[in-house]
């Protein structure tokens, strides 16, 4: 007796459907915790997370072994979402334009990621998964910085180049942003501080070349 292909496929399709619904529910619960985090919450009781996600408390612990695993999943999810916030930046053109674009993007992302970074700081021992995601984000940010400022950085070699990249990296990542924001600067003021600091560090190599139009006007006869 031949098997009915449609009947044979039905159990697999049902299993796939359950798997997908489970994945969606896990994401919904993790996103609920992130929403509470963004609102300034520092504690995440299961009942509160469940209510925010629109699921039962039992569902929370069906999908996560405990609240620590949920926190780990949610923080990792937020850090991985960084990739969605990043857009290509100019790597050629006037220095001021490139630096302004870099500072605008970094300021927006760093302000957005602040609740998750503070949550990581409160963890005694961030999981290897979280630490790996943070390390990868730092490495990617440094590589993008070097691409945007390659015109200036490529005039240097050896330790001098490394030292300048280290300094530029420090003032365009979350540590500096957190310092500026926690000492009272608004997001716009902190963005300006970042932009000005990057420009000042680059000026230590050489001042920004003037636009050709200005140079030509200076050379034109009176």
The 8 nearest C-alpha neighbors of each residue, nearest first, counted from 0:
[[1, 2, 3, 4, 7, 6, 5, 8],
 [0, 2, 3, 4, 7, 6, 5, 8],
 [1, 3, 4, 0, 7, 6, 5, 8],
 [2, 4, 6, 5, 7, 1, 8, 0],
 [5, 3, 7, 6, 2, 8, 9, 1],
 [4, 6, 8, 7, 3, 9, 2, 10],
 [7, 5, 9, 3, 8, 4, 10, 2],
 [8, 6, 4, 5, 9, 3, 10, 2],
 [9, 7, 5, 11, 6, 10, 4, 12],
 [8, 10, 12, 6, 11, 7, 13, 5],
 [11, 9, 13, 12, 8, 14, 7, 6],
 [12, 10, 14, 13, 8, 9, 15, 7],
 [11, 13, 15, 9, 14, 10, 16, 8],
 [12, 14, 16, 10, 11, 15, 9, 17],
 [15, 13, 11, 17, 16, 12, 10, 18],
 [16, 14, 12, 18, 13, 17, 11, 19],
 [17, 15, 13, 19, 14, 18, 12, 20],
 [16, 18, 20, 14, 19, 15, 21, 13],
 [17, 19, 15, 21, 16, 20, 14, 22],
 [18, 20, 22, 16, 21, 17, 15, 23],
 [21, 19, 23, 17, 22, 18, 24, 16],
 [20, 22, 18, 24, 19, 23, 17, 25],
 [23, 21, 19, 25, 20, 24, 18, 26],
 [22, 24, 20, 26, 21, 25, 27, 19],
 [23, 25, 27, 21, 26, 22, 20, 28],
 [26, 24, 22, 28, 27, 23, 29, 21],
 [25, 27, 29, 23, 24, 28, 30, 22],
 [26, 28, 24, 30, 25, 29, 52, 23],
 [27, 29, 31, 25, 52, 26, 30, 24],
 [28, 30, 73, 26, 32, 31, 27, 25],
 [31, 29, 33, 27, 32, 28, 26, 34],
 [32, 30, 34, 28, 52, 33, 29, 51],
 [31, 33, 35, 29, 30, 34, 48, 36],
 [32, 34, 36, 30, 31, 35, 37, 73],
 [35, 33, 31, 37, 36, 32, 30, 38],
 [36, 34, 38, 32, 33, 37, 40, 31],
 [35, 37, 33, 40, 39, 34, 38, 114],
 [36, 38, 34, 39, 35, 114, 33, 40],
 [39, 37, 35, 36, 40, 34, 33, 114],
 [40, 38, 36, 37, 41, 35, 114, 34],
 [39, 41, 36, 35, 42, 38, 43, 37],
 [40, 42, 39, 43, 36, 118, 35, 121],
 [43, 41, 40, 44, 36, 35, 39, 47],
 [42, 44, 45, 48, 47, 41, 32, 40],
 [45, 43, 47, 46, 42, 48, 66, 49],
 [44, 46, 48, 47, 49, 56, 43, 59],
 [47, 45, 49, 44, 48, 56, 50, 55],
 [48, 46, 50, 49, 44, 45, 51, 43],
 [47, 49, 51, 45, 50, 46, 32, 31],
 [50, 48, 52, 46, 54, 56, 47, 51],
 [51, 49, 53, 47, 52, 48, 46, 54],
 [50, 52, 48, 49, 31, 53, 47, 32],
 [53, 51, 31, 49, 28, 50, 54, 27],
 [52, 54, 50, 51, 49, 55, 28, 48],
 [55, 53, 49, 52, 50, 58, 56, 59],
 [54, 56, 58, 57, 49, 59, 53, 50],
 [57, 55, 59, 49, 58, 46, 45, 54],
 [56, 58, 55, 60, 59, 61, 54, 49],
 [59, 57, 61, 55, 56, 60, 54, 62],
 [60, 58, 56, 57, 61, 62, 63, 49],
 [61, 59, 63, 62, 57, 58, 64, 65],
 [60, 62, 58, 59, 63, 57, 64, 56],
 [61, 63, 60, 59, 25, 58, 64, 21],
 [64, 62, 60, 65, 61, 69, 59, 68],
 [63, 65, 60, 68, 62, 66, 61, 69],
 [64, 66, 67, 63, 68, 60, 69, 59],
 [65, 67, 69, 68, 70, 63, 45, 64],
 [68, 66, 70, 69, 65, 71, 64, 72],
 [67, 69, 71, 66, 70, 65, 72, 63],
 [68, 70, 66, 72, 67, 71, 63, 73],
 [71, 69, 67, 73, 68, 72, 74, 66],
 [70, 72, 68, 69, 74, 73, 75, 67],
 [73, 71, 69, 75, 70, 74, 76, 68],
 [72, 74, 29, 76, 70, 75, 71, 69],
 [75, 73, 77, 76, 71, 72, 70, 115],
 [74, 76, 78, 72, 73, 77, 129, 79],
 [75, 77, 73, 79, 74, 78, 72, 80],
 [78, 76, 80, 74, 79, 75, 73, 81],
 [77, 79, 75, 80, 76, 81, 74, 132],
 [78, 80, 76, 81, 77, 75, 82, 132],
 [81, 79, 77, 82, 78, 83, 76, 84],
 [82, 80, 79, 84, 83, 78, 85, 77],
 [81, 83, 80, 84, 85, 79, 78, 86],
 [82, 84, 81, 80, 85, 86, 79, 108],
 [85, 83, 81, 82, 86, 108, 80, 104],
 [86, 84, 82, 83, 81, 87, 104, 108],
 [85, 87, 88, 84, 104, 83, 82, 89],
 [88, 86, 89, 85, 90, 143, 147, 100],
 [87, 89, 86, 90, 100, 147, 101, 97],
 [90, 88, 91, 97, 147, 87, 92, 100],
 [89, 91, 147, 146, 88, 97, 148, 92],
 [92, 90, 89, 93, 97, 147, 150, 94],
 [91, 93, 94, 97, 90, 96, 89, 95],
 [94, 92, 96, 95, 97, 91, 210, 207],
 [95, 93, 97, 96, 98, 92, 207, 148],
 [94, 96, 98, 93, 97, 99, 198, 207],
 [95, 97, 99, 93, 94, 98, 100, 92],
 [98, 96, 94, 100, 99, 95, 89, 101],
 [97, 99, 101, 95, 100, 96, 102, 94],
 [98, 100, 96, 102, 101, 97, 95, 103],
 [101, 99, 103, 97, 98, 102, 96, 104],
 [100, 102, 98, 104, 99, 103, 105, 97],
 [103, 101, 105, 99, 194, 100, 104, 106],
 [104, 102, 100, 106, 101, 105, 99, 107],
 [103, 105, 107, 101, 106, 102, 108, 100],
 [104, 106, 102, 108, 107, 103, 109, 101],
 [107, 105, 109, 103, 104, 190, 108, 102],
 [106, 108, 104, 110, 105, 109, 103, 111],
 [109, 107, 111, 105, 110, 106, 112, 104],
 [110, 108, 112, 106, 111, 107, 105, 173],
 [109, 111, 113, 107, 108, 112, 106, 186],
 [112, 110, 108, 109, 113, 107, 114, 106],
 [111, 113, 109, 110, 115, 114, 108, 116],
 [112, 114, 116, 110, 115, 111, 109, 117],
 [115, 113, 117, 116, 112, 37, 36, 118],
 [114, 116, 118, 117, 113, 112, 74, 119],
 [117, 115, 119, 113, 118, 114, 112, 120],
 [118, 116, 120, 114, 119, 115, 113, 121],
 [117, 119, 115, 121, 116, 120, 114, 122],
 [118, 120, 116, 122, 121, 117, 115, 125],
 [121, 119, 117, 118, 122, 116, 123, 125],
 [120, 122, 118, 119, 123, 117, 116, 124],
 [123, 121, 119, 120, 124, 125, 118, 117],
 [124, 122, 121, 125, 120, 119, 126, 118],
 [123, 125, 122, 126, 119, 127, 121, 120],
 [126, 124, 122, 129, 130, 123, 127, 119],
 [125, 127, 128, 129, 130, 124, 71, 131],
 [128, 126, 130, 129, 131, 125, 132, 124],
 [129, 127, 131, 126, 130, 132, 75, 125],
 [130, 128, 132, 126, 131, 75, 127, 125],
 [131, 129, 127, 133, 132, 128, 134, 126],
 [130, 132, 134, 128, 133, 129, 127, 135],
 [131, 133, 129, 135, 130, 134, 136, 128],
 [134, 132, 136, 130, 135, 131, 129, 137],
 [135, 133, 131, 137, 136, 132, 130, 138],
 [134, 136, 138, 132, 133, 137, 139, 131],
 [137, 135, 133, 139, 134, 138, 140, 132],
 [138, 136, 140, 134, 135, 139, 141, 133],
 [139, 137, 135, 141, 136, 140, 134, 142],
 [138, 140, 142, 136, 141, 137, 135, 143],
 [141, 139, 137, 143, 138, 142, 136, 144],
 [142, 140, 144, 138, 139, 143, 168, 137],
 [141, 143, 139, 145, 144, 140, 138, 146],
 [144, 142, 146, 140, 145, 141, 139, 147],
 [143, 145, 141, 147, 146, 142, 140, 148],
 [144, 146, 142, 148, 143, 149, 147, 141],
 [145, 147, 143, 149, 144, 148, 90, 142],
 [148, 146, 90, 144, 145, 149, 89, 143],
 [147, 149, 145, 150, 146, 151, 152, 144],
 [148, 150, 152, 146, 151, 145, 153, 147],
 [151, 149, 148, 153, 152, 154, 91, 147],
 [152, 150, 149, 153, 148, 154, 201, 204],
 [153, 151, 149, 154, 155, 150, 148, 160],
 [154, 152, 155, 149, 151, 150, 156, 160],
 [153, 155, 152, 151, 156, 150, 160, 204],
 [156, 154, 160, 153, 152, 159, 157, 151],
 [157, 155, 160, 159, 158, 154, 153, 161],
 [156, 158, 159, 160, 161, 155, 162, 163],
 [157, 159, 161, 160, 162, 156, 163, 155],
 [158, 160, 162, 161, 157, 156, 163, 155],
 [159, 161, 155, 156, 163, 158, 162, 157],
 [162, 160, 158, 164, 159, 163, 165, 157],
 [161, 163, 165, 159, 160, 164, 158, 166],
 [162, 164, 166, 160, 165, 161, 167, 159],
 [165, 163, 167, 161, 166, 162, 168, 160],
 [166, 164, 162, 168, 163, 167, 161, 169],
 [165, 167, 163, 169, 168, 164, 162, 170],
 [168, 166, 164, 169, 170, 165, 163, 197],
 [167, 169, 165, 171, 166, 170, 164, 141],
 [168, 170, 166, 167, 171, 172, 165, 175],
 [169, 171, 175, 167, 168, 172, 193, 166],
 [170, 172, 168, 169, 167, 193, 105, 175],
 [173, 171, 169, 174, 170, 175, 168, 176],
 [172, 174, 176, 175, 177, 109, 171, 113],
 [175, 173, 177, 176, 172, 178, 169, 170],
 [174, 176, 178, 170, 177, 173, 172, 179],
 [175, 177, 173, 179, 178, 174, 180, 172],
 [176, 178, 180, 174, 175, 179, 181, 173],
 [179, 177, 175, 181, 176, 180, 182, 174],
 [178, 180, 176, 182, 177, 184, 181, 189],
 [179, 181, 184, 177, 182, 183, 178, 176],
 [182, 180, 178, 183, 179, 177, 184, 176],
 [183, 181, 179, 180, 184, 178, 177, 185],
 [184, 182, 180, 181, 185, 179, 178, 189],
 [183, 185, 180, 188, 179, 189, 182, 186],
 [184, 186, 188, 187, 189, 180, 183, 179],
 [187, 185, 189, 188, 190, 184, 180, 106],
 [188, 186, 190, 185, 189, 191, 184, 106],
 [189, 187, 191, 185, 190, 184, 186, 192],
 [188, 190, 192, 186, 191, 187, 184, 179],
 [189, 191, 187, 193, 188, 192, 106, 102],
 [190, 192, 188, 194, 189, 193, 195, 187],
 [193, 191, 189, 195, 190, 194, 196, 188],
 [194, 192, 190, 196, 191, 195, 197, 189],
 [193, 195, 191, 197, 102, 196, 192, 190],
 [196, 194, 198, 192, 197, 193, 191, 199],
 [197, 195, 199, 193, 198, 194, 192, 200],
 [198, 196, 200, 194, 199, 195, 193, 167],
 [197, 199, 201, 195, 196, 200, 202, 194],
 [200, 198, 202, 196, 201, 197, 195, 203],
 [199, 201, 197, 202, 203, 198, 196, 167],
 [202, 200, 198, 203, 199, 204, 197, 205],
 [203, 201, 206, 205, 199, 204, 200, 198],
 [202, 204, 201, 200, 205, 199, 206, 198],
 [205, 203, 202, 201, 206, 151, 200, 154],
 [204, 206, 202, 203, 207, 201, 208, 151],
 [207, 205, 202, 208, 204, 203, 201, 209],
 [206, 208, 209, 205, 94, 202, 95, 93],
 [209, 207, 206, 210, 93, 205, 94, 211],
 [208, 210, 207, 211, 213, 214, 212, 206],
 [211, 209, 212, 213, 208, 214, 93, 215],
 [210, 212, 214, 213, 215, 209, 216, 208],
 [213, 211, 215, 210, 214, 216, 209, 217],
 [214, 212, 216, 215, 211, 210, 217, 209],
 [213, 215, 211, 217, 212, 216, 218, 210],
 [214, 216, 218, 212, 213, 217, 211, 219],
 [217, 215, 213, 219, 218, 214, 212, 220],
 [216, 218, 214, 215, 219, 213, 220, 212],
 [217, 219, 215, 216, 214, 220, 213, 221],
 [218, 220, 216, 217, 215, 221, 214, 213],
 [221, 219, 218, 217, 216, 215, 214, 213],
 [220, 219, 218, 217, 216, 215, 214, 213]]
